[in-house]
Amino acid sequence: MVGRYVFRSMTSPVEVGAQELPGASGINIGLEGRSRGDLVFRWMLTAAAVSIPVLLGFLVFELWSGSRLAMERYGFGFVTGSTWDPVAEVFGALPLIFGTLLTSFLALLIAVPLSLGVAIYLTEFASPRLRRPISFLIELLAAIPSVVYGLWGIFFLIPFLRSTVFPFLQGALGFLPFFQGVIYGQSVLAASIILAIMVMPYIMSVSREVLQTVPASQREAALALGATRWEAAWTAVVPYARSGIIGAVILGLGRALGETMAVTMLIGNRHELSASLFAPGYSMAAVIANEFAEAATNIHLSALTYVAFTLFVVTVLVNAAARLLIWRVSRRSGRGGGAGQ
């Protein structure tokens, strides 16, 4: 017969049926006796958690207050205007927004298939002897400063693209407006390629970690049904880790949107809208880096701060849309996030 558990007080003996447990009289089961160190540690963690939204609020307030002069003068026309003339004090950020979004989109268009392919190969097909050095090199690429990528792009990538890749694309796809016009070298396409190289290590690393968390039963079930190793990886492993892979893409997108030095060195820094990918362009981060130290008037400085505020808003909107996509994919899969969360 199972005995009753009776707790008389916080320090009273514990009875099981009619017998006392030996040594139970000295046990304190209450939580009121927490030490002062526990309370201090709890408040430190609470302060650290609260500091994040506070810092974000200060950032938004500083950007808004610094760009208020340009907001009052140009309003929403600043976002839709295409003229940037500091002498005449006429500022429009549409080419900057267009260049930022276009280079980021093209970078992901190039980087995502390659990164996902490498991650699948390392997880499903590569031998351990080959997997370790490749994984180390991927992590090493993520640690290279952006200015080094920019210098490599100027001295190696642009001459190679201008003499080989761009003429080939113009000859094969010249009927499209995206591959027409004069080949300059420094261009939107060159900046997109260097961005793709820079974001690939992040997407590869996160995707590889997500794919490694997929249970072995997923692969074994697909193989038991007669699928090949490639079919098992593509139809069973990748769908299970879909939300985590989308999260890796979001990480790469955030890096691409905010990248400054490499894009500034390769995009050409021309404030205009052009359909050709061979033409120079401009980005929001690049114009801030180029002109912030040389802004001589208050309206010029406020316009640059307005660009920074616009970049912040664009980044928040894009990441919010991507998070909504992850939520919808996770909800549709019925796993609450799958292997990615």
Secondary structure, DSSP 8 states (H G I E B T S, - for coil): ----EEE-SSSS-EEETTEE-TTGGG----STT--HHHHHHHHHHHHHHHHHHHHHHHHHHHHHHHTHHHHHHHTTHHHH---EETTTTEE--HHHHHHHHHHHHHHHHHHHHHHHHHHHIIIII--HHHHHHHHHHHHHHHTS-HHHHHHHIIIIIHHHIIIIIHHHHHHHHTTSGGG-S---SSSHHHHHHHHHHHHHHHHHHHHHHHHHTS-HHHHHHHHHTT--HHHHIIIIIHHHTHHHHHHHHHHHHHHHHH--HHHHHHSB------S-TTS-B--HHHHHHHHTTT--SHHHHHHHHHHHHHHHHHHHHHHHHHHHHHHHHHHHHTSSSGGG-
